[in-house]
Amino acid sequence: MIQGSSAESSIVREIETLVNINSRIRTVLADSEEREIMDLSEKLWLREIREVAYDAEDILSDFNYYWREKEMGHLHRANSRKRKFEVTGLTFFAWYESSLLSRIQKVTERYHEICQARDTFHLCEEDGIRKFQSCSRPPSSSFLDPSDVLGREAETRAVIDALAIILGIKVVALVGMAGIGKTTVAKLVFNHGVVQTQFQLKGWVWISPFYDEVTITKLIIESFTYEECGLCQLDALEQRLIEVLAGKKFFLVLNNIQDVNSGQWKVLQWLHTYGGDNSCILITTENSAVAESMGANLSIPLGALSRMDSWQLFSRHAFNKRNSTMITEKIMEIAQKLVDKCSGVPLVVRALGSLVSFSTEEKTWEYILQSNVWDLEECMNDMSILSLSYHVLPAHLKPCFRSCAMFPKGHVFEADSLVRIWAAQGLIQAEDREEIEVGHTYVNDLMQRSLLQYRVIQGIRQTKPKIMMHDLMHDLSTWIVGGETAIIENKVIGNRNYKGFRYKSSLTHNLDIGLASLPYLIKEHRDFRNLTVVVKKDGQIRFETFQSCQPLKSLFIYSYNQTSFDLEHHFFDFSYLQFLRVLDLNFWKAVELPESIGNFKHLRFLGLSGQSLPDSICNLHNLRTLEVRTRSSQLNLPTKLNCMENLRHLIFSPWDVNMMPIGIGSMINLQSLSAFAVSRRGSATLDELNKLNNLRGELHITGLHHLLHQHVIDSIKPNLKRKEYLTHLTLHWSTSFKSQTKNNDIKLLEILQPHINIQHVVVEGYRGVQFPSWFSDHQFSKLTYLKIDNCMNCRKLPAVGQLPALKHLKLEGLKHLQNVGDEFYGYCEVSFPSLETLSFYDMPELERWYRRSGDGSDFPCLRELHASLCQKLRFLQISNFPMLQKASINWCHQLAGIEGLEENWLIHETWEGTSNLQMKLARNNFRVTPNDKKKVYSSVLKLKANSHKTNPDNLSPTLIIVDCPMLKQNLKIPEEEPKKSMHISSQINFSPGEIVEKASSQHKFSPVEIFKKVISAPTGILFGSIKYIKQKARFTLE
């Protein structure tokens, strides 16, 4: 209890009363989350009492802030801004206490007025419709699994066939309603062997309705090049695209095109003009008019799944890994009816299958079947059928799902950032130190329920998975929020009544109409609690825009294009937006932020884009998350950062900061720190990491090349061994910094040993000759990923074969490593017991990889082997890899032999630039596992066919032979009918015309009709997409 004056005691008593009121309201609201409230008067009552809860929380937050300020004396500083609050005869606090009492009384009176109607609704009684309790959910994955795709073989085949049949640059459109599977088919086509091997450039771009021609062009370039494009002018982008295309054959997916603006698609003209022959653009859209406008040669409509496919898909999700004895006859009967209600929409089938998988109780299934929202015709209009996925959510997940309506449709975010926003909004029910972990369980649960999904962005390498809402699910969240969400676009305002709707309200504004009209639109909706503004055109957002939005809790301002918008410095004025908890300006291109940013006293999440942060930002004592995305290579952190004692998450690009402020080591509450940059100038030393033992997730330590002297290294105590919550650690030395401190680096790397819970380690630019012993310590039982990169002086690898959980090992840029021998394996009975992928890259001196002698039990799980740019590598042994499925050997010019190739069953083999390699296409070399297999032999100059084994019964479904001039044998096509496909490069020493002639004469197909367009392709002949091959032919190599 706080002791003080009678006024203070009075305030404390009122505050305690308010806390109790707020607790009671939260209990009622939590109960309402477990009920399906249908009566409109009940909904109105809940909305009003929720408003009281918000007002109470604002008062409590205000009180806590000012009491803390008074205790610490922060308000005794001379500040002209705060003098305007002084009242004659009263100190500031006396005035504030009086004002606070008045606010509390108003809220209390309002609460009692609303509670008079409580008996009318009986919201805490058991006579309402209460949903079943959610059961634990079986583990599943939201990534696209081809085995989970049913009924889309015909559409996929149609696209592949079109690649061979249609002349010139093809535009193929997949057309269908939301959730019908357009993106799924596009992914199947994109990853098809024909696309992956026949096109020099491949790209995938998701199209937001907010993108302009500059953004679209830029994304296409990035998807083709796998590199970020920093150009912003259309002329420069056109020139860059011309350079990238350079007449190459490309395959491009443009996913989710909603409409066609003629000024938005100049890039299509450039693609047609500068792309290679037989390129392909695959688009997905809900609107057939879009396909026509974009000149589609072929439009493929995607209809509903068949009854059988729908049932199989539903069963996989509803009954996955379930004991069949637990599935009663009644449940099976209900399941059949549920599938009928889905009308063959795959997304709905999956969502409902996941929904009912929680329970084996018949009443649960009956509840869903008998729900009064099962009107299928309305399903696609107002999301009534999918609303069940929301209604059965646990109470703690519902507000998180609703909050996603605040983001624009198609918005992509990282899971970490989403969780931090939820935490700032008070949506995560967990203790402070556990809220991020709990928040991630929320994300995973929503993903498993198909309410969120991973978005894999083709063409951009991403270290973290991106998350987004499917458009259908975004419509669902918006529908659930109902009148509490206003979407204003092009001055068209819906007929909803917005007055008084503040709870979880969001406003998404498409600024096609210009920024000038924004203040008037927002003024009409002054009670919104959450506001999202999407900026599409250049301009300035004036502070008057938000002058009437004092109740705002969250404000997001997004610009998805290269739009330049500015915020007046008055925007950060103390008197406006004073209850803001979340402010995300990550898309605001500010070089320098105003000092007034420190005025948002209740702010808990701040997302910024700038190069310099003012010291006033350290006045944000309630701030929990600070995310800074710079547009340059350098970010200056404030010198008084350690004053932000409540800061939990400091997020920035690891390469944007080159020094840390002194005193950061006192911020013991930090849980996320993107990087710690070592510098030789006056900045924090590695010792400041010593007490930051709550750090979790990722940590980059950069600038280690600055630590040169032995006595400095000996004194360092970063204490990484005690940071048990860290999962990812990157240690970086700059390779451009020349130094002869090899021994010192070995000592430094020893000191930087992490906790044994570490899962992911990357070492870059390390200058030592060998590695410390902890790299081979079997106690690192959770270490699954290790990358050793650009360690120029390394001549001896650590015994990483002793790491029991290591799954992925990448060795890159080890310029002086000559041999990989016994030291690589260690002294355990089975080396690399868990390794799945092994990669050697850019190791010009590597001559031989020795396999240790023994029974060949090493590498029992190895699935993929990659070797590239190992110019002196002469011999490679891949025998005794029982699980090997993929091998990729590129540009190893001296490679003369691969032991064990013929007896290995490889799903995917790639041999490129191996001019000295001699191989035989033996019968065993074509053996087939139950999975589809692909073999690629490219530039293998001495590749020869084995004439004694000319009729392989188990030829791989796809065999691709490219640039193999030593293969001189002919092709025979017998009349048997296995469904095989084959690509023969035109550079092989037989004529494509001869093949066509033989094939047509044997099978009486017209060469003109079947092969004309194929023959015209300069890269060769593709048989796999021709029906004649699919139905009639098997290939034999002699």
WOMOFEN-V668544 format. One record per pair of residues at least 6 apart in sequence whose C-alpha atoms are under 6 Angstrom apart, sorted by the first residue. I is the first residue (numbers start at 1). J is the second residue. D is the distance in whole Angstrom. If there is no record, write none. Layout:
I & J & D
I & J & D
//
This chain:
22 & 53 & 6
33 & 395 & 5
35 & 129 & 6
35 & 130 & 5
36 & 129 & 6
86 & 92 & 5
135 & 358 & 5
135 & 359 & 6
137 & 358 & 5
150 & 309 & 6
151 & 309 & 6
156 & 185 & 6
156 & 189 & 6
161 & 1025 & 5
168 & 277 & 5
168 & 278 & 5
169 & 277 & 6
169 & 278 & 5
169 & 279 & 5
169 & 280 & 6
170 & 280 & 5
171 & 280 & 6
171 & 281 & 5
171 & 282 & 6
171 & 296 & 5
171 & 297 & 5
172 & 282 & 5
172 & 296 & 5
172 & 297 & 6
172 & 298 & 5
172 & 299 & 6
173 & 282 & 6
173 & 283 & 5
173 & 284 & 6
173 & 291 & 6
173 & 299 & 5
173 & 300 & 6
174 & 182 & 6
174 & 284 & 5
174 & 300 & 5
174 & 301 & 6
175 & 284 & 6
175 & 285 & 5
175 & 286 & 5
175 & 301 & 5
175 & 302 & 6
176 & 286 & 5
176 & 301 & 6
176 & 302 & 5
177 & 286 & 5
179 & 347 & 5
180 & 345 & 5
180 & 346 & 6
199 & 249 & 5
199 & 250 & 5
200 & 249 & 5
200 & 250 & 6
201 & 224 & 6
201 & 250 & 4
202 & 224 & 6
202 & 250 & 6
202 & 251 & 5
202 & 252 & 6
203 & 223 & 5
203 & 224 & 5
203 & 252 & 5
203 & 459 & 6
204 & 252 & 6
204 & 253 & 5
204 & 458 & 5
205 & 254 & 5
206 & 254 & 6
206 & 255 & 5
207 & 255 & 6
207 & 256 & 6
207 & 257 & 6
211 & 561 & 6
212 & 264 & 6
213 & 264 & 4
214 & 234 & 6
215 & 561 & 6
222 & 228 & 6
223 & 459 & 4
226 & 459 & 5
226 & 460 & 5
245 & 275 & 5
247 & 274 & 6
247 & 275 & 5
247 & 276 & 4
248 & 275 & 6
248 & 276 & 4
249 & 276 & 4
249 & 279 & 5
250 & 279 & 5
251 & 279 & 6
251 & 280 & 5
251 & 281 & 6
252 & 281 & 5
253 & 281 & 6
253 & 282 & 5
253 & 283 & 6
254 & 283 & 5
255 & 283 & 6
255 & 284 & 5
256 & 284 & 5
256 & 285 & 5
257 & 285 & 5
259 & 290 & 6
304 & 344 & 4
304 & 345 & 6
305 & 344 & 4
310 & 344 & 6
314 & 349 & 6
314 & 353 & 5
317 & 353 & 5
317 & 354 & 5
318 & 353 & 4
318 & 354 & 6
318 & 356 & 6
318 & 357 & 4
331 & 362 & 6
342 & 349 & 6
351 & 450 & 6
354 & 449 & 6
373 & 384 & 5
374 & 385 & 6
379 & 385 & 5
383 & 476 & 6
402 & 477 & 6
405 & 477 & 6
405 & 478 & 5
406 & 506 & 5
412 & 467 & 6
412 & 468 & 5
413 & 466 & 6
413 & 467 & 5
414 & 466 & 5
414 & 467 & 6
419 & 439 & 5
424 & 604 & 5
424 & 605 & 6
446 & 452 & 6
447 & 453 & 5
452 & 469 & 5
453 & 467 & 6
453 & 468 & 6
454 & 466 & 6
454 & 467 & 5
455 & 466 & 5
455 & 467 & 5
484 & 501 & 5
484 & 505 & 5
485 & 505 & 5
485 & 506 & 5
486 & 507 & 5
487 & 507 & 6
487 & 508 & 5
488 & 509 & 5
489 & 509 & 6
489 & 510 & 5
490 & 513 & 6
500 & 527 & 6
502 & 527 & 5
502 & 528 & 4
502 & 529 & 5
505 & 528 & 5
505 & 529 & 5
505 & 530 & 5
506 & 530 & 5
506 & 531 & 5
507 & 531 & 5
507 & 532 & 5
508 & 532 & 5
508 & 533 & 5
509 & 533 & 5
509 & 534 & 6
510 & 534 & 6
511 & 535 & 5
511 & 536 & 5
519 & 545 & 4
526 & 548 & 5
526 & 549 & 5
529 & 551 & 6
529 & 552 & 4
529 & 553 & 5
530 & 552 & 6
530 & 553 & 6
530 & 554 & 5
530 & 555 & 6
531 & 555 & 5
532 & 555 & 6
532 & 556 & 5
532 & 557 & 6
533 & 557 & 5
534 & 557 & 6
534 & 558 & 5
534 & 559 & 6
535 & 558 & 6
535 & 559 & 5
537 & 563 & 6
538 & 563 & 5
538 & 564 & 5
538 & 565 & 5
539 & 565 & 5
540 & 565 & 5
540 & 566 & 5
540 & 567 & 6
541 & 567 & 5
542 & 568 & 6
543 & 570 & 6
543 & 571 & 4
550 & 576 & 6
550 & 577 & 5
552 & 580 & 6
553 & 579 & 6
553 & 580 & 4
553 & 581 & 5
554 & 580 & 6
554 & 581 & 6
554 & 582 & 4
554 & 583 & 6
555 & 583 & 5
556 & 584 & 5
557 & 585 & 6
558 & 587 & 6
559 & 587 & 6
572 & 596 & 6
572 & 597 & 5
574 & 599 & 5
578 & 600 & 6
579 & 602 & 6
580 & 603 & 6
581 & 602 & 6
581 & 603 & 4
581 & 604 & 5
582 & 605 & 5
583 & 606 & 5
584 & 606 & 6
584 & 607 & 4
585 & 607 & 5
585 & 608 & 5
586 & 607 & 5
586 & 608 & 4
586 & 609 & 5
588 & 609 & 6
589 & 609 & 6
590 & 610 & 5
591 & 610 & 5
591 & 611 & 5
592 & 610 & 6
592 & 612 & 5
595 & 614 & 6
595 & 616 & 5
598 & 616 & 5
598 & 617 & 5
598 & 619 & 5
598 & 620 & 6
601 & 620 & 6
602 & 622 & 6
603 & 623 & 5
604 & 622 & 6
604 & 623 & 4
604 & 624 & 5
605 & 625 & 5
606 & 626 & 5
607 & 627 & 5
607 & 628 & 6
608 & 628 & 5
609 & 628 & 5
609 & 629 & 5
609 & 630 & 5
610 & 630 & 5
611 & 630 & 6
611 & 635 & 5
612 & 636 & 5
613 & 638 & 6
615 & 638 & 5
618 & 641 & 6
618 & 644 & 6
621 & 644 & 5
622 & 646 & 6
623 & 647 & 6
624 & 646 & 6
624 & 647 & 4
624 & 648 & 5
625 & 648 & 6
625 & 649 & 5
626 & 650 & 5
627 & 651 & 5
628 & 652 & 5
633 & 656 & 5
634 & 656 & 4
634 & 657 & 6
635 & 656 & 5
635 & 657 & 5
639 & 661 & 5
642 & 663 & 6
642 & 664 & 5
642 & 667 & 6
645 & 667 & 6
648 & 669 & 6
648 & 670 & 4
648 & 671 & 5
649 & 671 & 6
649 & 672 & 4
650 & 672 & 6
650 & 673 & 5
651 & 674 & 5
652 & 674 & 6
654 & 674 & 6
654 & 675 & 5
658 & 677 & 5
659 & 677 & 5
659 & 678 & 6
659 & 679 & 5
660 & 677 & 6
660 & 683 & 6
660 & 684 & 5
661 & 683 & 6
661 & 684 & 6
662 & 683 & 5
662 & 684 & 4
665 & 688 & 4
665 & 689 & 6
668 & 692 & 5
671 & 694 & 5
671 & 695 & 4
671 & 696 & 6
672 & 695 & 6
672 & 696 & 6
674 & 699 & 5
675 & 699 & 5
675 & 700 & 4
675 & 701 & 6
676 & 701 & 5
677 & 701 & 6
677 & 702 & 5
677 & 703 & 6
678 & 703 & 5
680 & 706 & 6
686 & 718 & 5
687 & 716 & 6
687 & 717 & 5
687 & 718 & 5
689 & 718 & 5
690 & 718 & 5
690 & 719 & 5
693 & 723 & 5
696 & 725 & 4
696 & 726 & 4
697 & 726 & 5
697 & 727 & 5
697 & 728 & 6
698 & 728 & 4
698 & 729 & 6
699 & 729 & 5
700 & 729 & 6
700 & 730 & 5
701 & 731 & 5
702 & 732 & 5
703 & 733 & 6
704 & 733 & 5
705 & 733 & 5
720 & 754 & 5
721 & 754 & 5
721 & 755 & 4
722 & 755 & 6
723 & 755 & 6
724 & 755 & 5
724 & 757 & 6
727 & 758 & 5
727 & 759 & 5
728 & 760 & 5
728 & 761 & 6
729 & 761 & 5
730 & 761 & 6
730 & 762 & 5
730 & 763 & 6
731 & 763 & 5
732 & 764 & 5
733 & 765 & 5
733 & 766 & 6
734 & 765 & 6
735 & 765 & 5
742 & 767 & 5
742 & 768 & 4
745 & 768 & 6
746 & 768 & 5
750 & 772 & 6
756 & 780 & 5
757 & 782 & 6
758 & 783 & 6
759 & 782 & 5
759 & 783 & 4
759 & 784 & 5
760 & 783 & 6
760 & 785 & 5
761 & 786 & 5
762 & 786 & 6
762 & 787 & 5
763 & 788 & 5
764 & 789 & 5
764 & 790 & 6
765 & 790 & 5
765 & 791 & 5
766 & 791 & 5
767 & 791 & 6
767 & 793 & 6
768 & 793 & 6
769 & 793 & 5
769 & 794 & 4
769 & 795 & 6
770 & 794 & 6
770 & 796 & 5
771 & 798 & 6
776 & 799 & 5
776 & 800 & 5
776 & 802 & 6
778 & 802 & 6
778 & 803 & 5
781 & 804 & 6
781 & 805 & 6
782 & 805 & 6
783 & 805 & 6
783 & 806 & 6
784 & 805 & 5
784 & 806 & 4
784 & 807 & 5
785 & 806 & 6
785 & 808 & 5
786 & 809 & 5
787 & 809 & 6
787 & 810 & 5
788 & 811 & 5
789 & 812 & 5
789 & 813 & 6
790 & 813 & 4
790 & 814 & 6
791 & 814 & 5
792 & 814 & 5
792 & 815 & 5
795 & 816 & 6
795 & 817 & 5
797 & 824 & 6
798 & 824 & 6
799 & 823 & 5
799 & 824 & 5
799 & 825 & 5
799 & 826 & 5
801 & 825 & 4
801 & 826 & 6
801 & 831 & 5
801 & 832 & 4
802 & 826 & 6
802 & 831 & 6
805 & 834 & 5
806 & 834 & 6
806 & 835 & 5
807 & 834 & 5
807 & 835 & 4
807 & 836 & 5
808 & 835 & 6
808 & 837 & 5
809 & 838 & 5
810 & 839 & 5
811 & 840 & 5
812 & 840 & 6
812 & 841 & 5
812 & 842 & 6
813 & 842 & 5
813 & 843 & 6
814 & 843 & 5
815 & 843 & 5
815 & 844 & 6
816 & 845 & 6
817 & 846 & 6
818 & 845 & 5
818 & 846 & 4
818 & 847 & 6
819 & 846 & 6
819 & 847 & 6
819 & 848 & 5
819 & 849 & 6
820 & 849 & 5
820 & 850 & 6
821 & 850 & 5
822 & 852 & 6
825 & 831 & 6
830 & 857 & 6
830 & 858 & 5
831 & 858 & 5
832 & 859 & 5
833 & 859 & 6
834 & 861 & 6
835 & 861 & 6
835 & 862 & 5
836 & 861 & 5
836 & 862 & 4
836 & 863 & 5
837 & 862 & 6
837 & 864 & 5
837 & 865 & 6
838 & 865 & 5
839 & 866 & 5
839 & 867 & 6
840 & 867 & 5
841 & 867 & 6
841 & 868 & 5
841 & 869 & 6
842 & 869 & 5
842 & 870 & 6
843 & 870 & 5
844 & 870 & 5
844 & 871 & 5
845 & 872 & 6
846 & 872 & 6
846 & 873 & 6
847 & 872 & 5
847 & 873 & 4
847 & 874 & 6
848 & 873 & 6
848 & 875 & 6
856 & 880 & 6
861 & 883 & 6
862 & 883 & 6
862 & 884 & 6
863 & 883 & 5
863 & 884 & 4
863 & 885 & 5
864 & 886 & 5
864 & 887 & 6
865 & 887 & 5
866 & 887 & 6
866 & 888 & 5
866 & 889 & 6
867 & 889 & 5
868 & 889 & 6
868 & 890 & 5
868 & 891 & 6
869 & 891 & 5
869 & 892 & 6
870 & 892 & 5
871 & 892 & 5
871 & 893 & 5
872 & 894 & 6
873 & 894 & 6
873 & 895 & 6
874 & 894 & 5
874 & 895 & 4
874 & 896 & 5
875 & 895 & 6
875 & 896 & 6
875 & 897 & 5
876 & 898 & 5
877 & 898 & 5
877 & 899 & 5
878 & 899 & 6
878 & 900 & 5
879 & 900 & 4
885 & 906 & 4
885 & 907 & 5
886 & 906 & 6
886 & 907 & 6
886 & 908 & 4
886 & 909 & 6
887 & 909 & 5
888 & 909 & 6
888 & 910 & 5
889 & 911 & 5
890 & 911 & 6
890 & 912 & 5
890 & 913 & 6
891 & 912 & 6
891 & 913 & 4
891 & 914 & 6
892 & 914 & 5
893 & 914 & 5
893 & 915 & 6
894 & 916 & 6
895 & 916 & 6
895 & 917 & 6
896 & 916 & 5
896 & 917 & 4
897 & 917 & 6
902 & 924 & 6
902 & 925 & 5
907 & 933 & 4
907 & 934 & 6
908 & 933 & 6
908 & 934 & 5
908 & 935 & 5
909 & 935 & 5
909 & 936 & 6
910 & 936 & 5
910 & 937 & 6
911 & 937 & 5
911 & 938 & 6
912 & 938 & 5
912 & 939 & 5
913 & 939 & 5
914 & 940 & 5
915 & 940 & 5
915 & 941 & 5
918 & 942 & 5
918 & 943 & 6
919 & 943 & 5
920 & 944 & 5
920 & 945 & 5
920 & 946 & 6
921 & 945 & 5
921 & 946 & 5
922 & 946 & 5
923 & 949 & 5
923 & 952 & 6
926 & 955 & 5
926 & 956 & 6
927 & 954 & 5
928 & 954 & 6
928 & 956 & 6
933 & 956 & 6
934 & 958 & 5
934 & 959 & 6
935 & 959 & 5
935 & 960 & 6
936 & 960 & 5
936 & 961 & 6
937 & 961 & 5
937 & 962 & 6
938 & 962 & 5
938 & 963 & 5
939 & 963 & 5
939 & 964 & 5
940 & 964 & 5
941 & 964 & 5
941 & 965 & 6
941 & 966 & 6
942 & 966 & 5
943 & 966 & 6
943 & 967 & 6
944 & 967 & 5
947 & 1038 & 5
950 & 1036 & 6
950 & 1037 & 5
950 & 1038 & 4
951 & 1036 & 5
957 & 980 & 5
957 & 981 & 6
958 & 981 & 5
958 & 982 & 5
959 & 982 & 5
960 & 982 & 6
960 & 983 & 5
961 & 984 & 6
962 & 985 & 5
963 & 987 & 6
965 & 988 & 5
968 & 989 & 5
969 & 1038 & 6
971 & 1037 & 6
972 & 1036 & 6
973 & 1034 & 6
973 & 1035 & 5
977 & 1032 & 5
977 & 1033 & 5
978 & 1034 & 6
979 & 1030 & 5
981 & 1023 & 6
981 & 1024 & 4
982 & 1023 & 6
982 & 1024 & 6
983 & 1021 & 6
983 & 1022 & 5
984 & 1021 & 6
985 & 1020 & 5
986 & 1020 & 5
1000 & 1007 & 6
1014 & 1021 & 6
//
